[in-house]
């Protein structure tokens, strides 16, 4: 196994052709996929939290209901 002492000379050498790591060129696609997943996660989480908030609002808990030891708080 050869030791690389100068990366600039090594990467510009004629015997080194192609990518220096696998997946070159897919970074943009991966970022777009990540953004779609990230935004989707926020939408799903928001919908879930809205449903939970609506469920609690329908129960109309009062400010002192926790003192009555309500189990379904």
BAVOPA-997491 format. One record per atom (N, C-alpha, C): x, y, z; residue in one letter. Coordinates in nm, 4 decimals, decimal comma. Example, Ala and Ser with C-alpha at 12.3 -4.5 7.8 and 13.67 -1.06 7.14 Angstrom:
2
<rec><xx>1,3190</xx><yy>-0,5690</yy><zz>0,7800</zz><r>A</r></rec>
<rec><xx>1,2300</xx><yy>-0,4500</yy><zz>0,7800</zz><r>A</r></rec>
<rec><xx>1,3200</xx><yy>-0,3300</yy><zz>0,7800</zz><r>A</r></rec>
<rec><xx>1,2850</xx><yy>-0,2250</yy><zz>0,7080</zz><r>S</r></rec>
<rec><xx>1,3670</xx><yy>-0,1060</yy><zz>0,7140</zz><r>S</r></rec>
<rec><xx>1,2900</xx><yy>0,0030</yy><zz>0,7870</zz><r>S</r></rec>
//
This chain:
73
<rec><xx>0,0848</xx><yy>-0,1169</yy><zz>0,0000</zz><r>X</r></rec>
<rec><xx>0,0000</xx><yy>0,0000</yy><zz>0,0000</zz><r>X</r></rec>
<rec><xx>0,0894</xx><yy>0,1232</yy><zz>0,0000</zz><r>X</r></rec>
<rec><xx>0,0643</xx><yy>0,2129</yy><zz>-0,0924</zz><r>X</r></rec>
<rec><xx>0,1462</xx><yy>0,3330</yy><zz>-0,1072</zz><r>X</r></rec>
<rec><xx>0,1020</xx><yy>0,4403</yy><zz>-0,0086</zz><r>X</r></rec>
<rec><xx>0,1962</xx><yy>0,5205</yy><zz>0,0311</zz><r>X</r></rec>
<rec><xx>0,1683</xx><yy>0,6326</yy><zz>0,1198</zz><r>X</r></rec>
<rec><xx>0,1557</xx><yy>0,7589</yy><zz>0,0366</zz><r>X</r></rec>
<rec><xx>0,0517</xx><yy>0,8356</yy><zz>0,0599</zz><r>X</r></rec>
<rec><xx>0,0314</xx><yy>0,9608</yy><zz>-0,0125</zz><r>X</r></rec>
<rec><xx>0,0952</xx><yy>1,0719</yy><zz>0,0695</zz><r>X</r></rec>
<rec><xx>0,1900</xx><yy>1,1415</yy><zz>0,0084</zz><r>X</r></rec>
<rec><xx>0,2565</xx><yy>1,2513</yy><zz>0,0789</zz><r>X</r></rec>
<rec><xx>0,2048</xx><yy>1,3870</yy><zz>0,0339</zz><r>X</r></rec>
<rec><xx>0,1501</xx><yy>1,3935</yy><zz>-0,0876</zz><r>X</r></rec>
<rec><xx>0,0998</xx><yy>1,5201</yy><zz>-0,1387</zz><r>X</r></rec>
<rec><xx>-0,0307</xx><yy>1,4927</yy><zz>-0,2129</zz><r>X</r></rec>
<rec><xx>-0,1427</xx><yy>1,5331</yy><zz>-0,1554</zz><r>X</r></rec>
<rec><xx>-0,2734</xx><yy>1,5035</yy><zz>-0,2135</zz><r>X</r></rec>
<rec><xx>-0,2947</xx><yy>1,5743</yy><zz>-0,3465</zz><r>X</r></rec>
<rec><xx>-0,2424</xx><yy>1,6924</yy><zz>-0,3628</zz><r>X</r></rec>
<rec><xx>-0,2616</xx><yy>1,7658</yy><zz>-0,4884</zz><r>X</r></rec>
<rec><xx>-0,1969</xx><yy>1,6904</yy><zz>-0,6031</zz><r>X</r></rec>
<rec><xx>-0,0745</xx><yy>1,6449</yy><zz>-0,5841</zz><r>X</r></rec>
<rec><xx>-0,0078</xx><yy>1,5673</yy><zz>-0,6891</zz><r>X</r></rec>
<rec><xx>-0,0767</xx><yy>1,4336</yy><zz>-0,7102</zz><r>X</r></rec>
<rec><xx>-0,1228</xx><yy>1,3728</yy><zz>-0,6037</zz><r>X</r></rec>
<rec><xx>-0,1870</xx><yy>1,2422</yy><zz>-0,6149</zz><r>X</r></rec>
<rec><xx>-0,3188</xx><yy>1,2512</yy><zz>-0,6918</zz><r>X</r></rec>
<rec><xx>-0,4011</xx><yy>1,3503</yy><zz>-0,6615</zz><r>X</r></rec>
<rec><xx>-0,5325</xx><yy>1,3600</yy><zz>-0,7253</zz><r>X</r></rec>
<rec><xx>-0,5251</xx><yy>1,4102</yy><zz>-0,8680</zz><r>X</r></rec>
<rec><xx>-0,4185</xx><yy>1,4789</yy><zz>-0,9030</zz><r>X</r></rec>
<rec><xx>-0,4054</xx><yy>1,5269</yy><zz>-1,0405</zz><r>X</r></rec>
<rec><xx>-0,3201</xx><yy>1,4342</yy><zz>-1,1255</zz><r>X</r></rec>
<rec><xx>-0,2783</xx><yy>1,3228</yy><zz>-1,0720</zz><r>X</r></rec>
<rec><xx>-0,1973</xx><yy>1,2276</yy><zz>-1,1477</zz><r>X</r></rec>
<rec><xx>-0,2836</xx><yy>1,1577</yy><zz>-1,2515</zz><r>X</r></rec>
<rec><xx>-0,2201</xx><yy>1,1150</yy><zz>-1,3582</zz><r>X</r></rec>
<rec><xx>-0,2920</xx><yy>1,0523</yy><zz>-1,4694</zz><r>X</r></rec>
<rec><xx>-0,3503</xx><yy>0,9172</yy><zz>-1,4302</zz><r>X</r></rec>
<rec><xx>-0,2859</xx><yy>0,8450</yy><zz>-1,3391</zz><r>X</r></rec>
<rec><xx>-0,3360</xx><yy>0,7124</yy><zz>-1,3032</zz><r>X</r></rec>
<rec><xx>-0,4574</xx><yy>0,7168</yy><zz>-1,2105</zz><r>X</r></rec>
<rec><xx>-0,4845</xx><yy>0,8323</yy><zz>-1,1519</zz><r>X</r></rec>
<rec><xx>-0,6022</xx><yy>0,8473</yy><zz>-1,0673</zz><r>X</r></rec>
<rec><xx>-0,7126</xx><yy>0,9075</yy><zz>-1,1534</zz><r>X</r></rec>
<rec><xx>-0,8064</xx><yy>0,8222</yy><zz>-1,1927</zz><r>X</r></rec>
<rec><xx>-0,9161</xx><yy>0,8678</yy><zz>-1,2779</zz><r>X</r></rec>
<rec><xx>-1,0474</xx><yy>0,8398</yy><zz>-1,2064</zz><r>X</r></rec>
<rec><xx>-1,1400</xx><yy>0,9305</yy><zz>-1,2182</zz><r>X</r></rec>
<rec><xx>-1,2710</xx><yy>0,9109</yy><zz>-1,1584</zz><r>X</r></rec>
<rec><xx>-1,2804</xx><yy>0,9706</yy><zz>-1,0197</zz><r>X</r></rec>
<rec><xx>-1,3762</xx><yy>0,9238</yy><zz>-0,9485</zz><r>X</r></rec>
<rec><xx>-1,4072</xx><yy>0,9798</yy><zz>-0,8170</zz><r>X</r></rec>
<rec><xx>-1,3108</xx><yy>0,9284</yy><zz>-0,7109</zz><r>X</r></rec>
<rec><xx>-1,2879</xx><yy>1,0108</yy><zz>-0,6114</zz><r>X</r></rec>
<rec><xx>-1,2015</xx><yy>0,9685</yy><zz>-0,5013</zz><r>X</r></rec>
<rec><xx>-1,2829</xx><yy>0,9072</yy><zz>-0,3880</zz><r>X</r></rec>
<rec><xx>-1,4161</xx><yy>0,9113</yy><zz>-0,3979</zz><r>X</r></rec>
<rec><xx>-1,5024</xx><yy>0,8453</yy><zz>-0,3006</zz><r>X</r></rec>
<rec><xx>-1,6302</xx><yy>0,8031</yy><zz>-0,3717</zz><r>X</r></rec>
<rec><xx>-1,6971</xx><yy>0,7001</yy><zz>-0,3235</zz><r>X</r></rec>
<rec><xx>-1,8190</xx><yy>0,6531</yy><zz>-0,3905</zz><r>X</r></rec>
<rec><xx>-1,9347</xx><yy>0,7504</yy><zz>-0,3711</zz><r>X</r></rec>
<rec><xx>-2,0176</xx><yy>0,7610</yy><zz>-0,4712</zz><r>X</r></rec>
<rec><xx>-2,1359</xx><yy>0,8452</yy><zz>-0,4612</zz><r>X</r></rec>
<rec><xx>-2,1142</xx><yy>0,9894</yy><zz>-0,5004</zz><r>X</r></rec>
<rec><xx>-2,0092</xx><yy>1,0181</yy><zz>-0,5738</zz><r>X</r></rec>
<rec><xx>-1,9838</xx><yy>1,1555</yy><zz>-0,6164</zz><r>X</r></rec>
<rec><xx>-2,0955</xx><yy>1,1994</yy><zz>-0,7095</zz><r>X</r></rec>
<rec><xx>-2,1499</xx><yy>1,3162</yy><zz>-0,6850</zz><r>X</r></rec>
<rec><xx>-2,2569</xx><yy>1,3692</yy><zz>-0,7677</zz><r>X</r></rec>
<rec><xx>-2,3953</xx><yy>1,3472</yy><zz>-0,7098</zz><r>X</r></rec>
<rec><xx>-2,4050</xx><yy>1,2679</yy><zz>-0,6053</zz><r>X</r></rec>
<rec><xx>-2,5368</xx><yy>1,2419</yy><zz>-0,5468</zz><r>X</r></rec>
<rec><xx>-2,5666</xx><yy>1,3319</yy><zz>-0,4279</zz><r>X</r></rec>
<rec><xx>-2,4754</xx><yy>1,4210</yy><zz>-0,3940</zz><r>X</r></rec>
<rec><xx>-2,4941</xx><yy>1,5048</yy><zz>-0,2756</zz><r>X</r></rec>
<rec><xx>-2,6182</xx><yy>1,5925</yy><zz>-0,2873</zz><r>X</r></rec>
<rec><xx>-2,6387</xx><yy>1,6521</yy><zz>-0,4032</zz><r>X</r></rec>
<rec><xx>-2,7549</xx><yy>1,7388</yy><zz>-0,4233</zz><r>X</r></rec>
<rec><xx>-2,8855</xx><yy>1,6631</yy><zz>-0,4083</zz><r>X</r></rec>
<rec><xx>-2,8905</xx><yy>1,5441</yy><zz>-0,4669</zz><r>X</r></rec>
<rec><xx>-3,0111</xx><yy>1,4615</yy><zz>-0,4569</zz><r>X</r></rec>
<rec><xx>-3,0349</xx><yy>1,4206</yy><zz>-0,3115</zz><r>X</r></rec>
<rec><xx>-2,9284</xx><yy>1,3842</yy><zz>-0,2422</zz><r>X</r></rec>
<rec><xx>-2,9432</xx><yy>1,3440</yy><zz>-0,1023</zz><r>X</r></rec>
<rec><xx>-2,9903</xx><yy>1,4597</yy><zz>-0,0150</zz><r>X</r></rec>
<rec><xx>-2,9433</xx><yy>1,5802</yy><zz>-0,0428</zz><r>X</r></rec>
<rec><xx>-2,9880</xx><yy>1,6976</yy><zz>0,0333</zz><r>X</r></rec>
<rec><xx>-3,1361</xx><yy>1,7235</yy><zz>0,0080</zz><r>X</r></rec>
<rec><xx>-3,1798</xx><yy>1,7112</yy><zz>-0,1161</zz><r>X</r></rec>
<rec><xx>-3,3213</xx><yy>1,7313</yy><zz>-0,1487</zz><r>X</r></rec>
<rec><xx>-3,4071</xx><yy>1,6257</yy><zz>-0,0791</zz><r>X</r></rec>
<rec><xx>-3,3627</xx><yy>1,5001</yy><zz>-0,0821</zz><r>X</r></rec>
<rec><xx>-3,4364</xx><yy>1,3932</yy><zz>-0,0138</zz><r>X</r></rec>
<rec><xx>-3,4441</xx><yy>1,4210</yy><zz>0,1358</zz><r>X</r></rec>
<rec><xx>-3,3325</xx><yy>1,4646</yy><zz>0,1936</zz><r>X</r></rec>
<rec><xx>-3,3305</xx><yy>1,4972</yy><zz>0,3358</zz><r>X</r></rec>
<rec><xx>-3,4265</xx><yy>1,6107</yy><zz>0,3682</zz><r>X</r></rec>
<rec><xx>-3,4311</xx><yy>1,7135</yy><zz>0,2850</zz><r>X</r></rec>
<rec><xx>-3,5230</xx><yy>1,8251</yy><zz>0,3088</zz><r>X</r></rec>
<rec><xx>-3,6684</xx><yy>1,7798</yy><zz>0,3023</zz><r>X</r></rec>
<rec><xx>-3,7001</xx><yy>1,6934</yy><zz>0,2061</zz><r>X</r></rec>
<rec><xx>-3,8372</xx><yy>1,6423</yy><zz>0,1948</zz><r>X</r></rec>
<rec><xx>-3,8735</xx><yy>1,5614</yy><zz>0,3194</zz><r>X</r></rec>
<rec><xx>-3,7823</xx><yy>1,4763</yy><zz>0,3647</zz><r>X</r></rec>
<rec><xx>-3,8081</xx><yy>1,3970</yy><zz>0,4852</zz><r>X</r></rec>
<rec><xx>-3,8228</xx><yy>1,4872</yy><zz>0,6071</zz><r>X</r></rec>
<rec><xx>-3,7372</xx><yy>1,5891</yy><zz>0,6185</zz><r>X</r></rec>
<rec><xx>-3,7390</xx><yy>1,6795</yy><zz>0,7336</zz><r>X</r></rec>
<rec><xx>-3,8698</xx><yy>1,7587</yy><zz>0,7388</zz><r>X</r></rec>
<rec><xx>-3,9119</xx><yy>1,8125</yy><zz>0,6250</zz><r>X</r></rec>
<rec><xx>-4,0373</xx><yy>1,8884</yy><zz>0,6198</zz><r>X</r></rec>
<rec><xx>-4,1558</xx><yy>1,7955</yy><zz>0,6450</zz><r>X</r></rec>
<rec><xx>-4,1522</xx><yy>1,6757</yy><zz>0,5878</zz><r>X</r></rec>
<rec><xx>-4,2585</xx><yy>1,5782</yy><zz>0,6111</zz><r>X</r></rec>
<rec><xx>-4,2703</xx><yy>1,5396</yy><zz>0,7572</zz><r>X</r></rec>
<rec><xx>-4,1564</xx><yy>1,5231</yy><zz>0,8241</zz><r>X</r></rec>
<rec><xx>-4,1570</xx><yy>1,4904</yy><zz>0,9667</zz><r>X</r></rec>
<rec><xx>-4,2225</xx><yy>1,6021</yy><zz>1,0465</zz><r>X</r></rec>
<rec><xx>-4,1923</xx><yy>1,7266</yy><zz>1,0114</zz><r>X</r></rec>
<rec><xx>-4,2534</xx><yy>1,8393</yy><zz>1,0822</zz><r>X</r></rec>
<rec><xx>-4,4044</xx><yy>1,8448</yy><zz>1,0582</zz><r>X</r></rec>
<rec><xx>-4,4478</xx><yy>1,8175</yy><zz>0,9377</zz><r>X</r></rec>
<rec><xx>-4,5912</xx><yy>1,8186</yy><zz>0,9064</zz><r>X</r></rec>
<rec><xx>-4,6622</xx><yy>1,7078</yy><zz>0,9842</zz><r>X</r></rec>
<rec><xx>-4,6061</xx><yy>1,5876</yy><zz>0,9818</zz><r>X</r></rec>
<rec><xx>-4,6681</xx><yy>1,4752</yy><zz>1,0528</zz><r>X</r></rec>
<rec><xx>-4,6727</xx><yy>1,5021</yy><zz>1,2033</zz><r>X</r></rec>
<rec><xx>-4,5648</xx><yy>1,5561</yy><zz>1,2579</zz><r>X</r></rec>
<rec><xx>-4,5608</xx><yy>1,5881</yy><zz>1,4006</zz><r>X</r></rec>
<rec><xx>-4,6625</xx><yy>1,6955</yy><zz>1,4358</zz><r>X</r></rec>
<rec><xx>-4,6759</xx><yy>1,7954</yy><zz>1,3517</zz><r>X</r></rec>
<rec><xx>-4,7724</xx><yy>1,9027</yy><zz>1,3761</zz><r>X</r></rec>
<rec><xx>-4,9154</xx><yy>1,8495</yy><zz>1,3745</zz><r>X</r></rec>
<rec><xx>-4,9463</xx><yy>1,7653</yy><zz>1,2787</zz><r>X</r></rec>
<rec><xx>-5,0806</xx><yy>1,7068</yy><zz>1,2711</zz><r>X</r></rec>
<rec><xx>-5,1088</xx><yy>1,6233</yy><zz>1,3958</zz><r>X</r></rec>
<rec><xx>-5,0109</xx><yy>1,5441</yy><zz>1,4371</zz><r>X</r></rec>
<rec><xx>-5,0279</xx><yy>1,4599</yy><zz>1,5556</zz><r>X</r></rec>
<rec><xx>-5,0489</xx><yy>1,5441</yy><zz>1,6807</zz><r>X</r></rec>
<rec><xx>-4,9702</xx><yy>1,6498</yy><zz>1,6965</zz><r>X</r></rec>
<rec><xx>-4,9851</xx><yy>1,7353</yy><zz>1,8142</zz><r>X</r></rec>
<rec><xx>-5,1172</xx><yy>1,8116</yy><zz>1,8118</zz><r>X</r></rec>
<rec><xx>-5,1641</xx><yy>1,8503</yy><zz>1,6940</zz><r>X</r></rec>
<rec><xx>-5,2944</xx><yy>1,9167</yy><zz>1,6845</zz><r>X</r></rec>
<rec><xx>-5,4072</xx><yy>1,8230</yy><zz>1,7265</zz><r>X</r></rec>
<rec><xx>-5,3970</xx><yy>1,6951</yy><zz>1,6872</zz><r>X</r></rec>
<rec><xx>-5,4987</xx><yy>1,5982</yy><zz>1,7275</zz><r>X</r></rec>
<rec><xx>-5,4997</xx><yy>1,5792</yy><zz>1,8791</zz><r>X</r></rec>
<rec><xx>-5,3822</xx><yy>1,5718</yy><zz>1,9382</zz><r>X</r></rec>
<rec><xx>-5,3738</xx><yy>1,5556</yy><zz>2,0838</zz><r>X</r></rec>
<rec><xx>-5,4290</xx><yy>1,6787</yy><zz>2,1545</zz><r>X</r></rec>
<rec><xx>-5,3956</xx><yy>1,7966</yy><zz>2,1045</zz><r>X</r></rec>
<rec><xx>-5,4463</xx><yy>1,9203</yy><zz>2,1652</zz><r>X</r></rec>
<rec><xx>-5,5978</xx><yy>1,9296</yy><zz>2,1523</zz><r>X</r></rec>
<rec><xx>-5,6514</xx><yy>1,8901</yy><zz>2,0378</zz><r>X</r></rec>
<rec><xx>-5,7964</xx><yy>1,8937</yy><zz>2,0190</zz><r>X</r></rec>
<rec><xx>-5,8658</xx><yy>1,7949</yy><zz>2,1122</zz><r>X</r></rec>
<rec><xx>-5,8042</xx><yy>1,6779</yy><zz>2,1319</zz><r>X</r></rec>
<rec><xx>-5,8615</xx><yy>1,5783</yy><zz>2,2222</zz><r>X</r></rec>
<rec><xx>-5,8656</xx><yy>1,6319</yy><zz>2,3654</zz><r>X</r></rec>
<rec><xx>-5,7583</xx><yy>1,6965</yy><zz>2,4082</zz><r>X</r></rec>
<rec><xx>-5,7558</xx><yy>1,7540</yy><zz>2,5424</zz><r>X</r></rec>
<rec><xx>-5,8529</xx><yy>1,8710</yy><zz>2,5550</zz><r>X</r></rec>
<rec><xx>-5,8682</xx><yy>1,9493</yy><zz>2,4490</zz><r>X</r></rec>
<rec><xx>-5,9593</xx><yy>2,0634</yy><zz>2,4535</zz><r>X</r></rec>
<rec><xx>-6,1042</xx><yy>2,0170</yy><zz>2,4638</zz><r>X</r></rec>
<rec><xx>-6,1373</xx><yy>1,9028</yy><zz>2,4023</zz><r>X</r></rec>
<rec><xx>-6,2735</xx><yy>1,8500</yy><zz>2,4109</zz><r>X</r></rec>
<rec><xx>-6,3072</xx><yy>1,8046</yy><zz>2,5529</zz><r>X</r></rec>
<rec><xx>-6,2062</xx><yy>1,7630</yy><zz>2,6286</zz><r>X</r></rec>
<rec><xx>-6,2312</xx><yy>1,7181</yy><zz>2,7655</zz><r>X</r></rec>
<rec><xx>-6,2563</xx><yy>1,8349</yy><zz>2,8598</zz><r>X</r></rec>
<rec><xx>-6,2157</xx><yy>1,9537</yy><zz>2,8229</zz><r>X</r></rec>
<rec><xx>-6,2359</xx><yy>2,0763</yy><zz>2,9002</zz><r>X</r></rec>
<rec><xx>-6,1875</xx><yy>2,0627</yy><zz>3,0442</zz><r>X</r></rec>
<rec><xx>-6,0615</xx><yy>2,0302</yy><zz>3,0591</zz><r>X</r></rec>
<rec><xx>-6,0033</xx><yy>2,0219</yy><zz>3,1926</zz><r>X</r></rec>
<rec><xx>-5,9929</xx><yy>2,1606</yy><zz>3,2529</zz><r>X</r></rec>
<rec><xx>-6,0212</xx><yy>2,1684</yy><zz>3,3805</zz><r>X</r></rec>
<rec><xx>-6,0087</xx><yy>2,2947</yy><zz>3,4522</zz><r>X</r></rec>
<rec><xx>-5,8687</xx><yy>2,3102</yy><zz>3,5100</zz><r>X</r></rec>
<rec><xx>-5,8440</xx><yy>2,4280</yy><zz>3,5650</zz><r>X</r></rec>
<rec><xx>-5,7117</xx><yy>2,4574</yy><zz>3,6191</zz><r>X</r></rec>
<rec><xx>-5,6808</xx><yy>2,3752</yy><zz>3,7431</zz><r>X</r></rec>
<rec><xx>-5,7836</xx><yy>2,3326</yy><zz>3,8153</zz><r>X</r></rec>
<rec><xx>-5,7617</xx><yy>2,2589</yy><zz>3,9396</zz><r>X</r></rec>
<rec><xx>-5,7951</xx><yy>2,1101</yy><zz>3,9279</zz><r>X</r></rec>
<rec><xx>-5,8187</xx><yy>2,0600</yy><zz>3,8092</zz><r>X</r></rec>
<rec><xx>-5,8552</xx><yy>1,9192</yy><zz>3,7924</zz><r>X</r></rec>
<rec><xx>-5,7432</xx><yy>1,8242</yy><zz>3,8342</zz><r>X</r></rec>
<rec><xx>-5,6205</xx><yy>1,8678</yy><zz>3,8262</zz><r>X</r></rec>
<rec><xx>-5,5105</xx><yy>1,7795</yy><zz>3,8659</zz><r>X</r></rec>
<rec><xx>-5,5138</xx><yy>1,7503</yy><zz>4,0161</zz><r>X</r></rec>
<rec><xx>-5,5806</xx><yy>1,8359</yy><zz>4,0920</zz><r>X</r></rec>
<rec><xx>-5,5907</xx><yy>1,8146</yy><zz>4,2365</zz><r>X</r></rec>
<rec><xx>-5,6900</xx><yy>1,7041</yy><zz>4,2703</zz><r>X</r></rec>
<rec><xx>-5,7791</xx><yy>1,6724</yy><zz>4,1778</zz><r>X</r></rec>
<rec><xx>-5,8794</xx><yy>1,5685</yy><zz>4,2000</zz><r>X</r></rec>
<rec><xx>-5,8277</xx><yy>1,4302</yy><zz>4,1628</zz><r>X</r></rec>
<rec><xx>-5,7011</xx><yy>1,4195</yy><zz>4,1287</zz><r>X</r></rec>
<rec><xx>-5,6370</xx><yy>1,2927</yy><zz>4,0944</zz><r>X</r></rec>
<rec><xx>-5,7055</xx><yy>1,2260</yy><zz>3,9754</zz><r>X</r></rec>
<rec><xx>-5,7222</xx><yy>1,3017</yy><zz>3,8683</zz><r>X</r></rec>
<rec><xx>-5,7809</xx><yy>1,2484</yy><zz>3,7461</zz><r>X</r></rec>
<rec><xx>-5,6762</xx><yy>1,1611</yy><zz>3,6777</zz><r>X</r></rec>
<rec><xx>-5,7123</xx><yy>1,0344</yy><zz>3,6522</zz><r>X</r></rec>
<rec><xx>-5,6141</xx><yy>0,9423</yy><zz>3,5953</zz><r>X</r></rec>
<rec><xx>-5,5956</xx><yy>0,9623</yy><zz>3,4458</zz><r>X</r></rec>
<rec><xx>-5,6972</xx><yy>1,0123</yy><zz>3,3778</zz><r>X</r></rec>
<rec><xx>-5,6885</xx><yy>1,0300</yy><zz>3,2322</zz><r>X</r></rec>
<rec><xx>-5,6559</xx><yy>1,1747</yy><zz>3,1999</zz><r>X</r></rec>
<rec><xx>-5,5549</xx><yy>1,2255</yy><zz>3,2605</zz><r>X</r></rec>
<rec><xx>-5,5147</xx><yy>1,3640</yy><zz>3,2372</zz><r>X</r></rec>
<rec><xx>-5,4474</xx><yy>1,3672</yy><zz>3,1057</zz><r>X</r></rec>
//
